[in-house]
């Protein structure tokens, strides 16, 4: 296969070398982003090949890559509503020699998909990658895709989906977003809910293959099927989210329920709510968000097949390491646990020190087999062990969490201070995993009461200053309760995920400062000034004065509040009006 020659470090919208140099399409610099290939050959198998639509093609580079890199294609339609973009698509198609497969099209994407639905010529794959929200394309897309076809949808309006504009999220996607630690995964579940809800209107439903939160956008891959019986179960796949504003505890309330009834299922309304008027842990109020998709985000066997395909072709993609790291993290996630907590979110609630991902969460990789002084002895019931050190000869000493006795340390390896919270969850009999959407995520099936009991046990080893906590603060109310679960902090080797043991790049850093979507294209062509340029232009605009004009004296803050005293006046004298006589 001959690779398409895009300019180094640039991708969509305007990815091809010619288009990048001559076109006025807005560009997004992406270094190390996953290429827009899809394992469509393993997902779909149709006689005669696949029919693909890139509804918002811009320069058409993604369609060209489809034609050159994906086998088994019958036709690719590269559509854009801009005449200039359509001309660039034609030139790029001719330049890359894929005119036999790629057909340029100039039309409104929605009308094109509706027309294909009316002509009974659906597309097997539809790719939607707009600038911002894809909400107004979803209704046409779920109708224009074939039975079992693939929808690839990208959202870059993360400010809306992550909770900054909850009312806008509801108007676009039919769900209220919440500004919590789990906002990136909630964004994925909101777009899946919106896709399923729109598909249900036409007796169709979705099956997610992969949902990824990366950089400043999210991207989901779903298959669409038709079935009236399966559509009835859609209500039980959606859930409302109760999120405490004090401690951050969240609960899910399913919209419907499905119970086994003979050879089938019986559907009905769910019962609830799962919470009281206030939070049971901190007595604060709840925020209500959703509905969101409450079923698994990924098809794990499908993800494993993609990983196997990557291992068979290690030199095929330049972003091989990142793709393998992200997909490995996705394969390790708990698929049946919606949303997650974060280490810093839990620790900041009770004002204790945040466990280190290296020492506290998994333990030092060199010392997982080292007998640590804090390791509890075998006992029928788990106990919190004291941090009393054993006699191990060492040239140096590291302070213990009790701050009274030293922990031995060798020059080559350091014993961890205490075991990770994930190990405590595993000892308690619960499952725990990471999330690809957040590097400090704690995704577990343990109820919130168990998490706060573990935090209470952690605070015993790492005390907080209770005198600084107000009686009504979430930390004071949570720590005032004695734990019913005595957590065991013995390090477990299985708390360290396989992707981390292999050193995969699961959370790559941003390649440059101010990483994010660039400015939207102007209506008449060209690119709008960047956010940094606007900031520089508007800097100090309110404090700039015309040259030669004397600045007017402004009253001080005390004068505005009526507390400014003149020289020689008694403290109780009323302030004199006028800014010129104000000594401040």
Secondary structure, DSSP 8 states (H G I E B T S, - for coil): -----B-TTEESSS-BHHHHHH-----EE-SS---S---HHHH---TT-EEEEESS-TT-HHHHHHHHH-SSEEEEEEEES-HHHHHHHHHHHHHHT-TTTEEEEES-HHHHHHHHHHTT--EEEEEEE-SS--HHHHHHHHHHEEEEEEEEEEE--HHHHTTS-HHHHHHHHSSB---STTHHHHHHHHHHHHHHHHHHTTTEEEEEEEEEEETTEEEEEEEEEE-HHHHTTSGGGEEEEEEETTT--EEEEESEEEEEETTEEEEEE----SS-SS-TTT---EEEEEEEE-S-SS-HHHHHHHHHHHHHTTTS-TTHHHHHHHHHHHHHS-TT--S-EEHHHHHHHHT-----IIIIIS--TT-TTS--TT-----SS-------------SEEEE-TTSSSEEEE-SS----SS--HHHHHHHTT--EEEETTEEEEEEESS-HHHHHHHHHHHHHHS---GGGS-TTSHHHHHHTS--SS-------GGGS-HHHHTT--SS---SSSS-S----B-TTSSB---HHHHHHHTTTTTT---TT--------HHHHTT----TT--TTS---S-STT---
